[in-house]
Amino acid sequence: MPQGAIGGAADPDQPKPAMAMFRRSACVTRSLNYSSFALVKRPNLAIVAVLVLFVLSACSGGSGGAAPTGADGGAADASTSGGTDAGGAGCTLGTAVVSNATAVDTISAHGDHILYIDRSVGPSGNLPTSKAGALKQKNIDGSGETTLYAAPASKTVLSYLATADEIYLLQAEGVSPAAAVLYTMPSTGGTPTPVHTTQTFDALLAYPFAADGDNLFVFSPQLSGSHMQIHRVSISTGTDVVIADKDTLVFIGNQLKDGKVWFAAGQGGGGVFNVDSNASAPSSAAALTSDTCNHLLVGSTFFLCTSGDTNRYDSSGTKVGQFQLPGSNNPAAVLLDGDTAYSIPRLNAAPYEIHSVSVSTGHSMLAACGRGFVSSITYDATNLVWKENGPSGPTIVRVAR
């Protein structure tokens, strides 16, 4: 649930979709949040994206192993100082939060704790070869794991979006076609209540990515058709309105910013679009730019489209700059926080670097390093959190921002 996968651009005023982030495997989440999710319609996948992004072939995402410490897998330590110029020797290693994360994905960070989906638990789920799964919470120091919700037999937790008070989750329940129902529950856990009972959403690719007052925004392919869509769903009434609809193979970077829902479409309907979040029907407005984006990140006065180089546009679609992200001209994952973009190079090799890049200047800093392949990343105001496949196996780790 993350958003994003993840995912799309990070907005501190918006809840973070679960970032089922950018894992390079044959499964797909969310996150998103999830945030730059590249969702291809109807893949042959056994389980979901968490967003996150996200996909992004991301089943690490929507994210998941054993606690690293040094090379031998003991307690993780933050060694050497971070924040050095890219290519410098200093690099911060993360401290383990979830030490056995093989089946964990769809991670989101919330200050003193993280949320994630554990797909290794429960009875048989709704999707082929899947467990029902559970939404779990763990303190940011790695203590106190709590199960907030465990799906019953013949259902599967797919993705979620967490706000301060509520968690909105998608659960697979349909059989033919596999469809999902949207639920709400308190952030402390409990029994989910359906937002509506109609199985509107695709169980392989759909995910909620933003909330605004009484409204949730959900990406989903059509259940019967070839279009990609964005839905606005009223939490109080369950009213479902499609506000974006494109006959395209891909929607990327779905996100809500200042009353506009942004997304990038490709392979058939290319370009960057935004639509009014309160629209009553899909817009036919032309794309702001016809560029095809691998990642779309939206700031307060600009947006970034990454495809080879990273192009910067003002909010009207006028190109105002260009820069390259470090390590690769086509990164596997990118997040945006104000003027700072966080980037994981696609050709990720030791020391598995995570870079921060100033959008305004293009200057790159080495923010942190993984002990192994970094497959997802998310953040909040005080933490960077990611999944890495280190010497001890897949692990969720964090560093202080």
Sequence and secondary structure as in RCSB ss.txt:
>XXXX:A:sequence
MPQGAIGGAADPDQPKPAMAMFRRSACVTRSLNYSSFALVKRPNLAIVAVLVLFVLSACSGGSGGAAPTGADGGA
ADASTSGGTDAGGAGCTLGTAVVSNATAVDTISAHGDHILYIDRSVGPSGNLPTSKAGALKQKNIDGSGETTLYA
APASKTVLSYLATADEIYLLQAEGVSPAAAVLYTMPSTGGTPTPVHTTQTFDALLAYPFAADGDNLFVFSPQLSG
SHMQIHRVSISTGTDVVIADKDTLVFIGNQLKDGKVWFAAGQGGGGVFNVDSNASAPSSAAALTSDTCNHLLVGS
TFFLCTSGDTNRYDSSGTKVGQFQLPGSNNPAAVLLDGDTAYSIPRLNAAPYEIHSVSVSTGHSMLAACGRGFVS
SITYDATNLVWKENGPSGPTIVRVAR
>XXXX:A:secstr
   EES S B TTS  B B     SS    BE     EEESS   SS         S SS        SSTT SS
    S   EETTSS   B EEEES  TTEEEEEE SSEEEEEETT SSB SSTT B  EEEEEETTS   EEEEE
  TT EEEEEEE SSEEEEEEE  SSS EEEEEEEETT    EES  S  EETTT EEEEEETTEEEEEEE SSS
S EEEEEEETTT  EEEEEEE  SEEEEEEEETTEEEEEEESSS EEEEEETT SS      SB    SEEEE S
SEEEEESSSEEEEETTS EEEEE  TT SS SEEEEETTEEEEE SS  TT EEEEEETTT  EEEEEE SSEEE
EEEE SSEEEEEEEETTEEEEEEEE 
